[in-house]
Amino acid sequence: MNAESALRVTDLDPVIHAPKRLAVMAVLDNSITTDFSFLRSYLDVTDSDLSKQMSALERVGYVAITKTGRGRGGITAYRITDDGRTAYRHHLAALKALTTFE
Amino acid sequence: MPQWKVIVKVAIMESDRDPRAFLTDAERAAAAPYIDYPPTPKWYPPAVGAWAAAMVLALSALSDHPAVAGPILLVLVAGEGAFFAWYRRYRQTMPRLHGAPPEINSAFRRYAVGVILVVAVCVAAFVLAGPILTAGVGFVTVTVGLALYERHYAAASDAAQRRLSGTG
């Protein structure tokens, strides 16, 4: 790894870099809103695992949550925030730069 | 930089995973809102065709019979809103117009051309033959146009899935 790629590594966002959270950010970046059930099905994970991943993204302000209804019929939907979109695209650019300088 | 960040970044640097693998995963996930969707119901094209025909009749009757046509128009617009709400819930995601895989963009372009053609045919029918025939033309062109679009979209989605899974 040369100096240039080492610099790019420091541009990577540790919150987004986890594969499941990277996939979530990619889905949300290309959707207006997306339901919890869609993400769970796409990632093929359990409710608790996805909840944990989404909490990590929500904690840093990368996603916003909307809840409608209660109980079994209730829907939890997510959208990417402006900060989240900026961070995701920055992270993608850093990954692309890493592949360039390898 | 905080110590936890340094630890994570060192772990990333020492990861055996090729950055290209992360980019491939991100590209596949970015396509998901467009290509992972439940089957469109069979009733969708004729229902939208019937809705378009009703819109033509209600709009053409608005000036002569506003007391009847006005409420019908409101019902049709409310019905459209209810349909979008249902479809959003059915699909579980609402993809953005920008950012679709190239295969899906091709379907979007065909859709736009199709809408222009349908509107042009309906305007011509209205000028030449009046509202009743236009309603019939609208029903047929919208139903057939949407059915063709749905078929093309499904094929585009399959092509994108094959490309992204490395089998296309």
Contacts between the chains, C-beta under 8 A, distances in Angstrom:
chain1	res1	chain2	res2	distance
A	1	B	13	6.9
A	6	B	13	7.4
A	9	B	9	6.0
A	9	B	12	6.2
A	9	B	13	5.1
A	10	B	1	7.5
A	10	B	9	6.1
A	12	B	9	6.7
A	12	B	12	5.8
A	14	B	4	8.0
A	14	B	5	5.9
A	14	B	8	3.7
A	14	B	9	6.5
A	14	B	12	7.2
A	17	B	8	7.5
A	17	B	12	5.8
A	17	B	22	7.5
A	19	B	22	7.2
A	19	B	25	6.1
A	22	B	22	6.2
A	22	B	25	6.3
A	22	B	26	5.7
A	22	B	29	7.4
A	23	B	25	6.0
A	23	B	26	7.1
A	23	B	28	7.9
A	23	B	29	3.9
A	24	B	29	7.6
A	25	B	26	7.9
A	26	B	25	7.7
A	26	B	26	4.4
A	26	B	27	7.6
A	26	B	28	7.9
A	26	B	29	3.6
A	26	B	30	4.2
A	26	B	32	7.7
A	27	B	29	5.1
A	27	B	30	7.1
A	27	B	32	5.2
A	27	B	33	6.1
A	27	B	93	7.3
A	29	B	30	6.4
A	29	B	99	7.1
A	30	B	30	4.9
A	30	B	31	7.6
A	30	B	32	7.8
A	30	B	33	5.2
A	30	B	34	7.3
A	30	B	95	6.1
A	30	B	96	5.6
A	30	B	99	4.3
A	30	B	100	7.6
A	31	B	33	4.2
A	31	B	93	4.8
A	31	B	94	5.9
A	31	B	95	5.3
A	31	B	96	6.2
A	32	B	94	4.4
A	32	B	95	7.5
A	32	B	96	6.0
A	33	B	88	7.8
A	33	B	93	7.2
A	33	B	94	5.7
A	34	B	33	6.6
A	34	B	92	7.0
A	34	B	93	4.1
A	34	B	94	7.6
A	35	B	92	4.2
A	35	B	93	6.5
A	37	B	92	5.5
A	38	B	32	8.0
A	38	B	36	7.6
A	38	B	92	3.8
A	38	B	93	4.8
A	41	B	36	7.8
A	41	B	92	7.9
A	42	B	29	7.1
A	42	B	32	5.3
A	42	B	36	6.2
A	75	B	89	7.0
A	92	B	23	7.3
A	92	B	26	6.4
A	95	B	19	4.8
A	95	B	22	5.4
A	95	B	23	5.4
A	95	B	26	7.7
A	96	B	19	7.9
A	96	B	23	6.7
A	98	B	19	4.2
A	99	B	18	7.9
A	99	B	19	5.0
A	99	B	20	5.4
A	99	B	23	6.8
A	102	B	19	7.5
